[in-house]
């Protein structure tokens, strides 16, 4: 999967051209204000700056306003490009194991995923050189890979007996190894109890974390936020890993995004 785009800057002003436009100037033809040119050395026509239009911020032939010729020289149209790509390979296997007396058997799912994400931000040459009076940034690019193994076990314990319409437990784990900062294990344990059709109680303990994506790192760089490479952890880059929800041949195993929850829910 890939996403690419361009963004264009209109109306921005070049710093170097402002300096030239408000610097020394003179008339090519004495008495003719329309023959004004910018020069590097005062009163020396041999040092004319090609294309430069003198800028008079305190007056001039157009009632002191900046005319279109002056705006045309000072401004520029910049085009920058961005690219993000994501490549994944997944392998999953699931099967029913044994029935403990509930309405469905114990279900086990195991899986593996390889993921490679890369991105690039190609700056307009003027913005990259720092000459824009609006927004300057440098080009950046990078990528990371991740290898993940995971498993989830759904254990229906009892169903459709007096006092227990449904009782089940669940256990899940995932180990991820990132090329950017190493390995991380996350897991979840949970239980669900329904004494009757109108009431369900759930208990879940869940810990999850994720690395900064290349897009987040890129935005932090453009914003001038320094990257942290040692504790304390940079929590602005943390986000929940999508909870595991894998389908067995019989049914989907429920998923959750909570950290630690205790809830009684009326259906």
C-alpha positions in Angstrom: 0.0 0.0 0.0 1.4 3.4 -0.9 0.2 7.0 -0.7 1.8 9.9 -2.4 1.0 13.6 -2.8 2.2 17.0 -3.5 1.5 20.3 -1.8 2.0 23.8 -3.4 2.9 27.0 -1.6 1.6 30.2 -3.2 2.3 33.8 -2.0 5.4 33.0 0.0 8.3 35.5 -0.1 12.0 34.8 -0.6 14.2 36.4 2.1 17.1 36.9 -0.2 15.0 38.8 -2.7 13.6 41.1 0.0 17.2 42.1 0.9 18.0 42.8 -2.7 14.7 44.7 -3.3 15.1 47.1 -0.3 18.8 47.5 -0.9 20.5 50.1 -3.2 18.7 51.1 -6.3 19.0 53.7 -9.1 17.4 54.9 -12.3 18.7 53.7 -15.6 17.2 56.8 -17.1 17.3 60.0 -15.0 13.9 61.3 -14.2 12.1 58.1 -15.3 10.9 56.2 -12.1 9.8 53.2 -14.2 13.5 52.6 -15.1 14.5 51.9 -11.5 16.8 48.9 -11.0 18.4 47.2 -8.0 22.2 47.4 -7.7 24.8 45.7 -5.5 26.9 48.9 -5.3 25.2 52.3 -5.0 25.3 54.4 -8.2 27.0 51.7 -10.2 24.9 50.4 -13.1 27.4 47.7 -13.8 26.3 45.9 -10.6 22.6 45.6 -11.6 20.8 42.6 -10.0 19.1 40.8 -12.9 15.3 40.6 -12.5 15.2 42.5 -9.3 12.4 45.1 -8.9 13.1 47.9 -6.3 10.8 47.8 -3.3 9.7 51.1 -1.7 7.8 50.5 1.5 7.3 54.1 2.3 5.9 55.6 -1.0 6.4 55.3 -4.7 4.5 55.7 -7.9 1.7 53.5 -6.8 0.7 55.5 -3.7 3.1 53.6 -1.5 1.6 50.1 -2.2 3.5 47.1 -3.6 2.7 46.8 -7.3 2.3 43.5 -9.1 5.9 43.6 -10.6 7.3 43.9 -7.1 5.1 41.1 -5.8 6.1 38.9 -8.7 9.8 39.3 -8.0 9.5 38.7 -4.2 7.2 35.7 -4.2 7.5 32.2 -5.5 5.4 29.1 -6.0 7.0 26.1 -4.2 6.1 22.4 -4.7 7.0 19.7 -2.1 6.3 16.0 -2.3 5.4 13.3 0.3 5.4 9.5 0.1 4.4 6.8 2.5 4.5 3.1 1.8 3.4 0.1 3.8 4.2 -3.6 2.9 2.9 -6.4 5.0 2.9 -10.2 4.9 0.5 -12.1 7.2 0.1 -15.8 8.1 -2.6 -17.0 10.5 -3.8 -20.4 11.6 -6.6 -21.3 13.9 -8.5 -24.3 15.1 -11.0 -25.6 17.7 -9.4 -27.8 20.4 -11.8 -29.3 22.9 -15.2 -28.6 24.4 -15.4 -28.1 28.2 -19.2 -28.1 28.4 -20.0 -24.8 26.9 -21.9 -24.2 23.7 -18.7 -24.0 21.7 -15.1 -25.4 22.0 -11.9 -23.8 23.0 -10.4 -21.9 20.1 -6.7 -21.1 19.5 -5.3 -18.7 16.9 -1.6 -18.2 16.1 -0.1 -15.8 13.6 2.9 -14.0 12.2 3.2 -10.6 10.5 6.1 -8.9 8.7 5.6 -5.2 8.2 7.8 -2.6 6.5 6.9 1.1 6.6 8.8 3.8 4.8 8.2 7.5 4.1 9.8 10.5 2.6 9.2 14.3 2.6 10.9 16.0 -0.3 11.1 19.8 0.3 10.8 22.4 -2.3 14.4 23.6 -3.1 13.7 27.2 -1.9 12.2 26.0 1.4 15.0 23.5 1.8 17.6 26.2 1.4 15.9 28.3 4.2 15.1 31.2 1.8 11.3 31.2 2.4 9.9 33.8 4.7 6.9 31.5 5.3 7.9 27.9 6.2 11.3 26.2 5.8 12.2 22.6 6.2 14.6 20.0 5.0 13.9 16.8 3.1 13.7 13.7 5.3 13.2 10.0 4.7 13.3 6.8 6.6 11.9 3.3 7.2 11.5 0.6 9.8 10.5 -3.1 9.8 8.7 -5.1 12.4 8.4 -8.9 12.9 5.4 -10.0 15.0 4.2 -13.3 16.4 0.9 -13.5 18.3 -1.6 -15.9 19.7 -5.0 -15.8 21.3 -6.9 -18.4 23.2 -10.7 -18.3 23.8 -11.9 -20.6 26.5 -15.7 -21.0 26.9 -16.2 -22.7 30.3 -19.9 -23.0 30.9 -23.1 -22.1 29.0 -26.8 -22.5 29.4 -26.9 -23.9 33.0 -28.7 -22.5 36.0 -27.1 -19.2 37.1 -24.7 -19.2 34.1 -25.8 -18.4 30.6 -22.3 -17.9 29.5 -18.8 -18.0 31.2 -15.6 -17.7 29.3 -12.0 -16.6 29.6 -9.5 -15.3 27.1 -5.8 -15.0 26.9 -3.7 -13.2 24.2 -0.1 -12.3 23.7 2.0 -10.6 21.1 5.7 -10.1 20.7 7.0 -7.4 18.2 10.6 -6.8 17.2 11.1 -3.4 15.7 14.2 -2.5 13.7 14.1 1.0 15.2 14.2 0.2 18.9 14.0 -3.6 19.6 11.4 -6.0 21.0 8.3 -5.6 23.1 5.8 -8.0 24.5 2.2 -7.1 25.1 -0.6 -9.2 26.5 -4.2 -9.4 27.6 -6.2 -11.5 30.0 -10.0 -11.3 30.2 -13.1 -13.0 31.4 -16.8 -12.6 30.6 -19.7 -13.8 32.7 -23.4 -13.6 31.9 -25.7 -14.9 34.6 -28.7 -14.1 32.4 -29.6 -12.7 29.1 -30.0 -9.2 30.4 -26.6 -8.8 32.2 -23.0 -9.3 31.2 -19.9 -8.6 33.3 -16.5 -8.2 31.7 -13.1 -8.1 33.3 -10.0 -7.2 31.2 -6.4 -6.4 31.9 -4.5 -5.2 28.8 -1.2 -3.5 28.2 -0.2 -2.2 24.8 2.4 0.0 23.2 3.6 1.0 19.7 6.6 2.7 18.1 6.4 6.0 16.3 5.5 5.6 12.7 7.7 7.3 10.1 4.9 9.7 9.5 4.8 10.7 13.2 8.6 11.1 13.3 8.4 13.2 10.2 5.8 15.5 11.6 7.9 15.9 14.8 10.9 16.9 12.8 8.9 19.4 10.7 7.6 20.9 14.0 11.1 21.2 15.4 10.4 18.8 18.3 13.6 16.9 19.2 13.4 13.1 19.2 14.1 11.3 22.5 16.5 8.4 22.4 16.6 7.6 26.1 14.1 7.5 29.0 11.8 9.1 29.9 9.8 7.6 27.1 8.3 10.0 24.5 4.6 9.5 25.2 3.5 11.8 22.4 4.4 8.9 20.0 2.7 6.2 22.0 -0.5 4.7 20.7 -2.5 1.6 21.3 -1.7 -1.4 19.2 -4.9 -2.5 17.4 -6.4 -5.2 19.6 -6.2 -8.7 18.3 -9.3 -10.1 16.7 -8.7 -13.2 14.6 -11.4 -15.4 13.1 -11.5 -19.1 13.7 -13.5 -21.5 11.6 -16.4 -21.3 14.0 -16.5 -17.6 15.1 -14.6 -14.4 15.7 -12.8 -14.1 19.0 -14.0 -10.8 20.7 -11.5 -7.9 20.8 -10.9 -5.0 23.2 -8.9 -1.8 23.2 -9.2 -1.1 27.0 -6.2 -0.9 29.2 -7.8 -2.1 32.4 -11.5 -2.2 32.7 -14.3 -3.6 34.8 -17.7 -3.1 33.4 -21.2 -4.4 33.9 -23.2 -4.0 30.7 -26.9 -4.3 30.2 -27.9 -5.7 26.8 
